Amino acid sequence: MSDVSDPIRITPIGGLGEVGRNMMVVEHDGIRIVIDCGIGFPHGDDRGLGVDIFLPDVRVMRGKPVDAVLVTHAHDDHVAALAHLIRTGTPIGRIVSLPFTIAMVEAKLSEHDLPLPPLVSVQPGDMVEIGSITAEFIRVAHSIPDPTAIALHTKLGTIVHTGDYKLDATGQDVRRQVDRKRLSALGDAGVLAMLGDSTNAQLPGRTPSEATTIEPLNDVIDEAPGRIILTSFSSQIDRIDHALRAADRTHRQVMLLGRSMRRNVKIAERLHEVMPTNLPTLSRRDIAGVKSMVLCTGSQAEEFAVLGRASRGEHPDLHIGNGDTVVYASRPVPGNEGAVEEMQNMLRMRGARVVTHHDAAIHVSGHARADEISEMIRMLRPNVVIPVHGEDQMLRAQAELAIDNGVKAENVHVGQNGDVLEIDATGVRLVDQIDSMAIPAGSDGLPLGAGEPG
């Protein structure tokens, strides 16, 4: 029988020292909670292994029931390894998140022949009882619908996992705004620990709003003399919505290529996160039309995704050549820049004009920069800060920001995957270290490759 006075135990399985493979285990009072379970992408020479994605090492969970998996948002580096976790036979009480995330999780898991745990959709502000722990979901802003921070209220105090966020201050849709009032109220009540997104901690200032990409993207589309092939993460719904609106305005018919692109846009339309196009969707036989726009997967140079196959001349429907404009509405995942640049050069050799964020302001990050991270720390005023989601230098940059904003240096832990940490009113301690390696996809029976056949 657990004693509620025992420390809260936190074990990052993935996401520290890397961008991706996010997974965190929180244990207290006999309750076991997992926050996120995502895939990682190969870096540099890892691509030579012929593997497109890596999975978190969930062997530590084998045979140990999980009371709940709480998901911060639906990007693949936070949800796409859930099938891997279920496949191990780990009993899962329920998977809980906001509506768009749950819809995406359900769609992804339905592709596998697996018994599914209950999928529970909640709204921002909802409280979910998990034994003696109460999970609260708090609206933040990111580059996908329904991102959330998660506060775990325990008898020892409150832990806040920020999820991926930026503090977008524009007057856009309330569903894209940060609930500063609630975050500040948590700080007023007292926060034991903050687990904070570190991705842009090294960058000064603030991350621009997603709304700033609308006009530059319109300009690129207006200037394109022929067909447009726009690629992004298929979960980057706001960017896709901007492109769909621009297509309508310029009387371009649209073709969606890539299984995940078609699936995600359909989910977003059902949940009113994108505006359906006024013009009829193109069929495959009309894809070569001059006044058309193709939205496709493959922005990260995944070998089997639509754009990767088209860049090699291997896609049966998408043949890229003179007069085409290929628009990259996503930046490369850190460490993946070389592979993306190589694919862009292949497209140029085929005669296409390639437009990236270097040519026009068509991409903004979904992650907070230094000033926003400092603001988050000042709102929450945590006793302990554990930087998460980032390479080592990113984690260390957030650690410095925490100290600069009043957190005691001994209460800031820059760790690595597999650290077993204990947190209580006295601070944070490293008490153990477990193996937590990257597992190539396919080694557990899941299909190899992150690309979307189309």
N, C-alpha and C positions, 0 to 999 in steps of 0.2 A: 504493500500500500504506500503510495507516494505521500510525502509531506509537502503541503502547499508552501512551507517556508523554504523548501529546497530552491536553489537558483533556477532560473530559466536557462535551458540549454539550447544553443543555436549552432547548427552545423551547415555551413555552405557546401553543397555538393558540386556546384558549378557556378560560374559567373564572376569569380574573383581571379584576377590575373588574366582575364580574357573578356572579350565582348561577345557574349552568347552563352549558351548552355546554362541558363539561369535556373537554379534550384536551391532552395533553402529549407532545412528541417528545423522546426521549433518544437521543443518538448518541455512540458511542465505539468506537474500534478497528475501524472498518468495519461496526459493528452499528447498526441503526436499530430502535428500539422505540417503540411508541405506547402510552401509558397512558390508557385511557378514550377514548370518542368519543361525546359526548352532544349532545342538543338543548338549546336555550334557549327560554325563554318571553318573550313581549313584555312590555314595561313601559310603563305610562302611555299616552301618545299613540300608541305603536306599534300598539295594537289597532285604531286607525283605519285602518291599512293593510290590514285584512282578512286578516292572517296570524296564525296561532295559534302557530307555532313557528319558530325560527331554527336554522340549522345552522352548524357550524364551517367556516371557510374552509380547505378541505383542498387548495387548489391548490398549495400549497408541496410537497405529497407527490406530485403527478402525475409518473408515470414513475420514481419512486424506490421501489425495493422496501422493504417493511417486514418485518423478520425475524419480529416477533411483535407482536400487540396484546395487552396485558395489561389485564384489566378488574378494577377494585376491587369493584364490586357492580352490581346490575341495575336501579338507578333510571334513568329515561329520560334524565336529564341527564348520564349516564355511558355509556349504551349505544345510545340510539335513533338515533344518526347513523352507526352502523356500515354500514348499507346505503348511505348517501351516500358513505362512503369507498370501499367496494367498487365502487360505480357509476363512480367516476372511473377505474377500471382499475388502481388501485394494486395491485401484487402483494403479497399478504400471506402470510407463511409459515404462520402459525397464530394462532388466537385462544385465549387461555388464561385460565381463572379457576376458581373453586370450582363445585361441581355445580349449585346453584340458579341461579347467574348464567349458566352455560353453557346450561342448559335454557331460560332466558328468552331468551337471545341467539338460540338456535336457533329458538325459536318466532317471534320477531320477524323474523328474516331469511327464514324460510320464507314469509313473506307477500309477498316480492319475487322476481321472476324473475331471480335473480342466481346466478352460480357462487360457491359458498361455500368459503372456505378451511377447512382442518381445524379443528375445534372440540375443544379439549383440556381435559378436566376434571381438576382436581388437588384434593388435600386440604390443609388447613392444615399447615404445616411442610414441604411438598414443595419440592424444589429443581428448577428447570427450567433446563437448559443452553441458552443462546442464543449460540452462538459462544463468545467468551471471557467473556461475562457470564452470571452465574448469578442467576436470579430466584427469590426466596423469598417464599412466601405466608404471612402471619401473621394469625391470627384477631383481629379487633376487633369491637366492638359498634356497631350502627347500627339503623336502622328498617326493615330488610329482612333476610331470611336470607342467610347466607354473605358478609358483608362482609369485606374483607381489606385489610390494609396490604401493600405490596410493597417488599421490599428488593432492590436491584440491587447485587450484589457484583461489583466490577470490580477490575482490577489497581491502580487508583488509590485505591480505597477503596469504601465502601458508601454508597449513597444510599437513603434510606427515604422512600417516598411513603405518607403515612398513610392515604390514602383518606378517605372520610367516616367519622367515628368519634365515639363518646363512651366514657368509661371507666366503664361501668355496673358497679357493685360489688355488685349483688344476687346471691343464690344461685340464680338461675334456671338453665335448661338450659345445659349447658356450651357448646353451640353458640352461645350468645348472650354468652359471656364473652370478655373481652380477654386475650390471652396476654401478661400483664405480664412473666412470667419471660423469655420470648424477647426482648421489646423491651428489657428491661434488659440481657440478655446482649449484644445488639447494641451498646448503649451502652458496655458494658465493653470490647468488642473495638474500638470506635472507629467513629463514623459521620461520614462526610465531609460529608453534607448531608441536611437534612430538608425535604421538601415537605409542608407541613402545612395541613390543613383549617382555614379561618379563619371559618366562617359565624357562630359565636356568640362570637367572641373579645372582643367588646365587652361581653358579659354577665358579671357577676361570679358566682362560686360554681360549682356543678356542675349539669349537666342531670339531671333526675329520670329514674329508670328507667322503661322501657316498662311494667313491671308496675304502676306507680302509676295507670295509666289504667283498670285492670280494674274496680275498685269504683265509681268515678264513672260509667263507661259502663253498668255494671249498674243503677245508680240511675236513670239517664235512661231506660233501657229498661223498668224496672219501673214507672216513673211514667207512661209514655206510655199514654193511654187508647185509642188506636186504632193505625192502621198506622204503622210506622217505615220511613222511607227514610234509610238511612245511606250517606253518600258519603265516599270517601277515595281516595287514590292506589291504583290496583289492585295496586301492588307493595308496599303497606304490610301485609304478610302477617300480622304479629303482631296488629295492630289488627283485621283481618278475622277472625282466629281468635278473638279476644275476643268479637266480635259474634256469631259462629256459636255459641260456647258459651252466650252469654246467650240466644240464640234458643231453643236446646234447653231451657235451664232454665225459660224462660217459655212453652214449648210454642208458639212461633211458627214457622210454616213460612217458608222462605227462598226468595227469588227473586234470582238473579244477573243483573243487566242491564249490558250493555256488553261488547263483544268481549274487551277486555283483562281485565276482571274475571273473566269465565268462564274464559278461558285461564289466567290466573295462579293462580286457585284450584285448577284442575285440576292444574297443575304442582306446586303446593304440597302437594296431597293425595298425589300420586304419590311425592313425596320426603319424605312424613311431616312436613311443616312446619306443617300445620293438621290439626285433628281433623274428619273428615267429620261432618255433622249426622246425628242419629238420625232426625229426621222427614224425610219425602220432600220433595224440592225442588218448589216451586210451579211450575205451568205458567203461561203468560201469561194464560190465561183466568181464573185464580184470583187474579191479582195484586191485585185490589181488596179482598181479604179483610181484615177488621178485625184479626184476630190473625195478622198477617204481618209480615215484615221484607224489605225490598228493599235489597240491597247494589248500589250503582251507581257508575259513573264520573261525573266532571264537577265535582269539588271545586274546580277552578281556573277555573270559568266558561268552559271551552272551548265554543265555539259549537255544535259538533256532537256533544258528548258527551251522555249520557243526561239528566243533570240540567239541563243548559242547555236542551235541547229541551223537557223537561217544564216548566221555569219559564216558557216562552213558550206552553205549551199545544200543542206540536207533536209530542210523542212519541206514537206510536200505541197504546202499552200503558199507560204510566205517566201517570195523570191525578191531579194533586195538588190537594187541597182541604181543606175543614174536617175536623178530626179527625186529620189527618196530622201526624206529628212528623218533621221533616227534621233529621238529625244530621250535622254536619260534623266528621268525625273526622280532618281534616287542616287545617292552617293554610294561608293563602294563601302562595304563593311571594312573596318580597320584590319589591315593585313591582307586584304583582297584586291588592293589597288592594281597590282601587276597583271593579274588575270583579266580584270575588267579592261585595262588599257590595251592589252593584247587583242581582246575581242573587238574593241572599238577600231583598232587599226585594220582588222580584217574587214569590218564593214566599210571603212573608207576605201580599201582596195577594191571593193565591189562597186564603188561609185557613189555611195551614199554620203550625204552631209551629216555629220554627227554633232549634236549639240549637248553639252554637259553643263553642270553647275559652274564650270570655269568660264563658259561663254555667256551665260545669262543667269539671273538670280531665280532659277526655277526649282531650287531645292532649299529647304531650311531643315535644320535638325529638330528632332523631337525631344532633345535632352537639354537640361538646364546648364547654363554656363555659370561662371564663378559667382557673379552677383546674385543670381537666383538661388544658388545653393546656400549662399550666406543668408539670404532672406528666409529660406526654409528653416535653416538652423535657428535663426532668431525667432521665428514663429513657434517652433516646437520646443526650443530651449531644453534639449535632451541632456541627461546626465552622462550618457554614453553615446558615442558615435562609432558605427562600424561601416566604413565605406564599402559598397558593393557595386556590381555591374561595371566592370572596367579593368583595363590592363593595370599593371602595378603602378605605373607613373600616374595614372588617373586616380587610383585609390589614394596615393600619397598626396596628390594635390587637394583632394577633398579633406584629408586629415589635417592639412595645414589650414584650410578654411575653417574647419571646426575649432581648432585651437585659437585662431585669430578672432573667432566669435564667442570666446569665453568657455569652451569646453576644456576641462583639464587634460593635459597631454597624456596622463596615465589612464584616462578613460576613453582614449581613441585607439582603436585596434585596426591596424592595417594587416590583413591576414591573407590566407590562401585557401584554395579549395581543400576540404578535409579537416580544417581547424575545428576542434570542438571547444566552444566557448561557453562559459557560464557567466550570467549577468544577475546581479542583485543590487541592493541599495548601496553596496560598497564599491561597485564598479564592474569591470569586465576582466575575466581571467581566461587564459588559454590552458585547458586542462588535459587535452589529448589531441592526437592527430591520427586520422584514418586515411586509408588509400582512397583517392578520388581521381581516377584517370579518365581521359576522354576515350569513349568507346566508338569505333567506326560503325556507322550505320550498316546493317546487314548482319552483324555478328549476333544479333538476337532474333533474326528472322524477319526484321522489318526490311522493306525494299531499299536497295542502295539508290543514292541520288536524290537531290533535293529538287531537281527540275520538274517542270510540269509538262507531260506530253501533250501536244496540241496539234 
